[in-house]
Amino acid sequence: MEKIKVLQITQSVGGVETYLRQMLQNIDRNRFEVIIVSCEPSLKQYCEEANVKYYEVKMSRGFNPFRDFTSVLGIRRIIKKERPALVHLHSSKAGFVGRIAAKTASCKSLFTPHGGSYLQFTGLKRMIFFFLELIGKRFTYKLLCISWTEAERFSHEVGIKRERIYVIPNSIFIPAERVEVPDKLGKLEGEIKIGTIGRITYQKNPLLLADIAYDVISKDPRVHFHFLGAGFHDHLRKELEEKIAEYKIGSNFHLIEKGDAAMALNLLRQIDMFILPSRYEGLSYALLEAMYEEVPCIVSKVDGNNDVISNRENGFSCLIREQYAGVIETLINDKALAKDIGAKGKQYVIEKHKIDKNIKMLEEIYTSL
């Protein structure tokens, strides 16, 4: 039987790269031929190791009409050459130029936003990127969202009809036995350790994290905060370091350079709590992995997080700075509650976010389209 050829296009890393790696590792390669189009070196290296065909197309991160036009032409040439059954587009920029390229090349497209691009801006920039999303809507064949709240946002705000939207929540590999990985991190400082994983960007709200850390450390100097993911697209690193210095919490707030999956697991297996004060999410892999490791999670009440966390049942949802500090204090003083929340978080992930179940749903969508 001839394989179904699917072109995967992205210019983002982080959660998008994790999504693509998970997909490549679990999809039935006897039925599907997957080709990656990107401009990220880490994805290129992974494709070489996984024996996956890779094309490089330069894509700008911001709005750049000339570069965007050349990106459309580059992607269109690849579509014409490979003649895939479907183009699956990931993130805002690849989604925008890729949908135009697919439509003009008479190829069906499936767009996964991984969080709306316009959500990362305020004011005029937000209006511009929202307008671009409205333009992109005209070239959208189908939308595949990674959380139900993301689907609702694109239905109500962007105006994509609900019948054109699929939802498959982000999922992780659930091993039969505990996975052992090499120690690439070493022992974390602090008697009580609170950690997060992400880039130092507007989305992850690092300045609020510094505020929360100050409130907590001022009351309890045993607490140390650990931020894994520095050194890669850290748009707010200077501002974060200035705030840490202003608060005089540098000895208790640790920025750790971005590492691999083993390093992330090293962190999750040492920390007492996981915190994610994001301004918006698609659906965080780091959150799912922390829950699976039975770490009690404290998150912002935003898209993606709301799909996963039921407040005070399998984690904690917060709206303001004082709530985060209050929850942390509660968990420090109530070890039994922390353990119970962690156990319920793990059970939830096993039941709802198992990759071998959800990859079948993705294969069914690819086949139907």
N, C-alpha and C positions, 0 to 999 in steps of 0.2 A: 504494500500500500504506500502511495506517495505521501511523504511527510507534509504537514502543514507548516508553511514558512511564515514566521512572525518576526518582523523588524522591531526591535526595542530601541527607542531613541531618548537620550537624556543628556543634560549638561550639569546635573547636580550630583552631589555625593551625599554622605550622611545616610539618612533613612532611605533615600532612593537607591543608593548603592546596595544597602542591606537587602532591600526588596528584590533587586535584580539578582543578587547572589543567591538568595533563598529560592527564587524562581528557577534559576539555572540548576541548582543542586537537586531540586525535587520534581521538576516537570519531566514527563515521559519523553525522553530524547529519541525514542524509537518512533514516536508519533509526531513530534514537533521539532522543526529546525529553527533554532533561535539565532538571530544575528543582532549584534549590538552596534549602535551608532552613538558615539559620544566624543568628548574632548578631554576626558579625565584620565590621566596616566595610570591611576590605580585600577580603573576598570579595564584598561588595555592590558595591563599585566595579568589581571585575573583571567581575562578571556584567553590569553596565550596559554596559561596553565590549564584551563578547563577545555581547551580545544574548541573554542567558540569563535566564529568569524567576527571580525571587528573592523569597523570603518571609523576613521576620524573625521569629524566635521567641526570646524571652529564655530562656537556660538557665544555671543556676548551675554553677560549676566544682566545688564541694564538695557534700557531702550536705545538701540543703535540702528537706525533705519538701513544704513549701508550694509553693516555686518549681518543684520537680520535678512536682508534680501539675498545676500550671497549664501547664507545658511539654507534658505528655502531652496535655492537652486542646487546646492550640494546634496541636500536630502532627496530632492526630486530626482536627481541623476541616479542615486543609489536605488531608489524605488523602481525606476525604469529598468535598471540593470538586473536587480534581484527578483523583481516581480513577486513580492510577497502576497500572501492571502490577506494579510492584515498588518497595519502599523500600530504599535502600542507606544504611546508617548507619555513621558513622565516629567513632571514639574512644569513650571510656568513658561520659561523661554522655549524649551524643546517642544512643549505642548503648543505654543503659539505658532512658531515657524513650521513645526512638523505637521500640524493640522492643515495649514495652507498648502504645504508641499504634497501631502497625501490627497487632498481634495482635487488639486490641479493635475495630479497624476492618475486620477480615477481609481484610487485605492481606498478601501475602508480604513477608518482610524478609530482607535480606542484611546481616550485621554484619561490619565490618572493625575489629578492636580498635586496630591501629597501636601495639601494646604494651599489655599488660594493665594496667588502672588500678591494681590493688592493688600492683603492683611498685614504685610510686613512694613507698610508705610502709613504715614498720616498726611493730612492736608492735600496739596496739589498732586503730589506723587501718587497718593492712594487713588485719586480721581483718574489720573492717567492710566494706571495699571488696571483699574476696574474697567475703564473704557476699552482697553486692549482685550480684556476678558470677554467683553460684550462682542467685540469684533470676532474673537476666536470662536464664540458660540456659533456663528454662522457657518463655520467650517467643521463643526463637531458632528461626527456620526453617532458615536456612543460615548458615554462617560462611565468610568469605573472608579468608584470612590473607595477609600481605605477605611472609612468609618461612616456610620449612619448620619452623624452630625455634619460631616463634610458634604454628604449627599443632600441634606436638607438646605445647607447654605447655598449650594450651587443651583438648587431648584428654586428657592425663594428669592435669592439676591441676583443671581446671574440670569435666571429665567430658563434654564434647561428643563424641558419637560420630564416629569418623573418617570415616564415609561421609557425614556432613553437613558436612564441611569441604572447601572448595576452597583451592588455593594458587596465587596469581599473584605472583611476586616483584616488588617495586617496580622500575620501569624508567625510563630517561631517554631523551630524544630524542638520537639519534646523527646529527649533520649530515653531509652529503656533503663539505663543506669546513669549515675552521676558522671559527668564528663570531667576528667582531670586535665588541666592545662598547665604549662610551665609558668612559673612566677616571673613576670616581667615588670612588676610594679614595686615589689618590696613591701615592707611593713608600713602601713599608713600611720601618721602621727595622730595622737589624741586618745584619750580614754573613751570618749564618745565620738563616733565618726558619722558625719552626714555627707552624702555624696550626690553628685549629679553627673550626667554625661551629655555633652552637646557642644556646639560651637558658641563662641562669645559674640552672639549676634542679637539684634533686636528681638527676634522671635523667642529666644530662650530667656529673655528678661534678666540678664546677669546683674544689673544694677539693683533690682529688687532683691535678688539673692544676697547681695552685700548688705542691704538694709536689714534683712531678716537675720543674717549672720551676726551683725552688730548687736541686735536686740537680744539674741540668744547668748552670745559669748559674754556680753556685759553682765548677765546674770549667772552664767555658769562657764567659767574658763576651761572646764574639762572638755568642752565641745570644740571639735575641729571640722571645718568644711573643706571638701575636696572636689574640685571642678576638673573633670577629665575631658579633654577635647580642645585645649588651647593650641595655638600655632597654625590654625587652618581657618581662613576666612574670619579671623577675630576682629570684626569691625568695631567692637566696643571695648577692646582690651585696654586701651589707654584710659578710657573713662572708668573702667572697673578698677584698674590699679590705682587710680587717683582716689577713688572712693574708699578702697581698702586702706590706703595710707591715711586718708582723712579720719577714718574711724579708728586707726591704730590697731587693726586686727590682723596685720600681716603674718604674725607668728601662728595664727589659728586658721588662716584662709589660704589654701594651697591650690595653685594652678598647675595642672599636670598636662604635659604635651599630649596631643592626640596619639593614640596607639591603635592596636588591632583588637580583634574580638577577644583574644586571650587576656589582654590588659583590662578590657572592660569587665570581664568575668572576675579577674583578680580584685578589682575595686568592689564589685557587687558582693563578693563573698567576705569582705572585711567591714563594710559599713553597717551601721545600726539603723539608718533611715535613708531613704532615697527621696530627693526633693526635685520637683519639676515646676517652677513658677512661670511657665511659658505664657506668652501673650496669645498664641494660637498653636495648634498642632493639626497634623493630619491624623496620625495615630502613632505615638512614639514607640519604636522598638525597644529603646532603653527602658521605658516604663514596663513593657511586657516582660522583659528579661529580669528586671528587678523584682517584679511580682513573682515570677517563677522561682527566683532564688529566695523567696520568703522574706524579703526585705519590706517592712512597712513603708508605704509610699504616701507622700504628701504632694498634692498637685494643685495647679490652678484650675478654676472652674471654666474651662474653655472647650471648644470643639476637640474631638479625639479623646481627651482626658475624660470628658463626661460620658463617653461610650463605655469606658472601662471601669472607672472608679465610682462605686456607690458609697457615699460619705458615711464613715464610721461602720461600714460593713466589711469592705475589703481594702480600704484605704481612706484617705482624707482629702476633701476638696476645700480649697480656700479662695476667698475673694480679696482679702486685704492683708497687709503686712502683719498686723497684730494677730490674725488667725493662725498664720504659719508658726509664729513664735509660741503661741498658746498650745498648738498641737504638739510641737516638739517637746515642750515642757511636760505635757501630759504623758507622752510616750517614754520620756526619760524616767518619770516617776512611777509608771505602771508597766512593768516588764511583761506581765501576763497579757495585757491588752495588746502590746506590741507583737508578741508572739502569735496571738490569735489572729490579728489583722494580717500578719505575714502569711500564715497558713491558709487563710481564706483567699488571699490574693493568688497564691500558687494554684489552688484548686480552680479558681475562676479561669486562669489562663489555660490550664489543661483542658477544661471543658469547652472553651470558646475560641481559642486561638492556636489550635494545633495545625501545623503546616500541612501534614499529609491528608488532612480532611479538606482544607481550604484550597489546596492546589488542584484538587479535582474540580472544584467550582470554576477555577480559572481555565482549566482545560476545556470544560463544557462551554464556556463563553467563547473561547478561541474557535472551537469546533462549530458552534452555531453561527458565528459571524463569517 
